[in-house]
């Protein structure tokens, strides 16, 4: 049987709760924008962040239940680890929809124009492997399902691929547009992609430090808090870039094209 998870700290619980609330608010605004314009890409984006939000909710609920019944006892279902595993599964689904979204808004790029739906399909299959690994982990130890480092690294790689695709196409597109508000929009999207990468990089560092650095066995390194903070930044910048609220559009709008 795997070691029992560390007790959940109040600081960690509050951090995840704040992030979950912030992401939920952004998701609501994204769905509002979809119902205003009824564009497929807007719906895909809203679904992308909705699944990420469900992942955050899973982690928060698992952590809250664990916190309320501390100290945790052997033989009880370790709900916090279910929360993290389910959270990773939702994150993998979010990756699938993110690449679908990228293929929709950058449909005219040679990569998507020549391969049709092959890139999103292959990406969906590879992210499905993450879900399969999680299911195997739970089946192997249904009472105390661990989240192995290999599983974390695999999901990290798949997430990096999704956000790097977004980052690459956004940088290329930013160089092609002329209007100031368009450049600002792509800059926000680039910032969102970078923040998304930093989330998982920080969470991976947290996992590595707790496994291999003496003194951090109980978890909750600074990397954990930094990672969750990047989640708020990712969603806020995504909303600013994709939706471009009226006040932001007016702020960056100008009468003539940039030279």
Residue pairs with C-beta under 8 A, 6 or more apart in sequence:
1 74
1 141
1 143
1 144
2 141
2 144
2 145
2 146
3 146
4 72
4 74
4 78
4 144
5 66
5 72
5 78
5 80
5 81
5 144
5 219
6 217
6 218
6 219
6 220
7 66
7 67
7 70
7 71
7 72
7 218
8 63
8 64
8 66
8 67
8 70
8 80
9 220
10 67
11 220
11 225
12 63
12 220
12 224
12 225
13 60
13 63
13 64
13 67
15 224
15 225
15 228
15 229
16 56
16 59
16 60
16 63
16 228
17 60
17 64
18 232
19 56
19 228
19 229
19 231
19 232
20 53
20 56
20 57
20 59
20 60
22 231
22 232
22 235
22 236
23 49
23 52
23 53
23 56
23 231
23 232
23 235
24 53
24 57
26 49
26 235
26 236
26 238
26 239
27 46
27 49
27 50
27 53
27 235
29 239
29 243
30 42
30 45
30 46
30 49
30 50
30 239
30 242
30 243
31 46
31 50
33 42
33 46
33 243
34 42
34 43
34 45
34 46
40 104
41 101
41 104
41 105
42 242
44 97
44 100
44 101
44 104
45 101
45 238
45 242
47 97
48 94
48 97
48 98
48 101
49 94
49 235
49 238
51 90
51 91
51 93
51 94
51 97
52 90
52 91
52 94
52 235
54 90
55 86
55 87
55 88
55 89
55 90
55 91
55 94
56 87
56 231
58 82
58 83
58 84
58 86
58 87
58 90
59 83
59 84
59 87
60 83
61 79
61 83
62 79
62 80
62 81
62 82
62 83
62 84
62 86
62 87
63 80
63 83
65 79
65 80
65 83
66 72
66 78
66 79
66 80
66 83
69 76
72 78
75 143
76 143
77 142
77 143
77 144
78 143
78 144
78 145
81 144
81 145
81 146
81 147
82 138
82 145
84 147
85 134
85 137
85 138
85 145
85 147
86 134
88 130
88 134
88 147
88 151
88 152
88 155
89 130
89 131
89 134
91 155
91 159
92 127
92 128
92 130
92 131
92 155
92 158
93 127
93 131
95 123
95 127
95 158
95 159
95 162
96 120
96 123
96 124
96 127
96 128
98 162
98 163
98 166
99 119
99 120
99 123
99 124
99 162
99 165
100 120
100 124
102 162
102 165
102 166
102 169
103 112
103 117
103 119
103 120
106 112
106 169
106 173
107 113
109 169
109 172
111 119
112 119
123 158
123 161
123 162
126 158
127 158
129 154
130 151
130 154
130 155
130 158
133 148
133 151
133 154
134 151
137 145
137 146
137 147
137 148
137 151
138 145
149 207
149 208
149 211
152 203
152 204
152 207
153 204
155 200
156 200
156 201
156 203
156 204
159 196
159 197
159 200
160 197
160 200
163 193
163 194
163 196
163 197
164 193
164 197
166 189
166 192
166 193
166 196
167 190
167 193
167 194
167 197
170 186
170 189
170 190
170 193
171 186
171 190
173 186
174 183
174 186
174 187
174 190
177 183
177 186
178 257
178 258
179 253
179 254
179 257
179 258
180 252
180 253
180 254
180 258
181 244
181 248
181 249
181 252
181 253
181 254
183 252
183 258
184 244
184 248
184 252
185 240
185 241
185 242
185 244
186 241
187 241
188 237
188 238
188 240
188 241
188 244
189 237
189 238
189 241
189 242
190 241
191 233
191 237
191 241
192 233
192 234
192 235
192 237
192 238
192 241
195 230
195 231
195 233
195 234
195 237
196 230
196 234
198 226
198 227
198 230
199 227
199 228
199 230
199 231
199 234
200 227
201 227
202 223
202 224
202 226
202 227
202 230
203 223
203 224
203 227
205 221
205 223
206 219
206 220
206 221
206 223
206 224
206 227
209 216
209 221
209 223
210 216
210 217
210 218
210 219
210 221
239 245
240 248
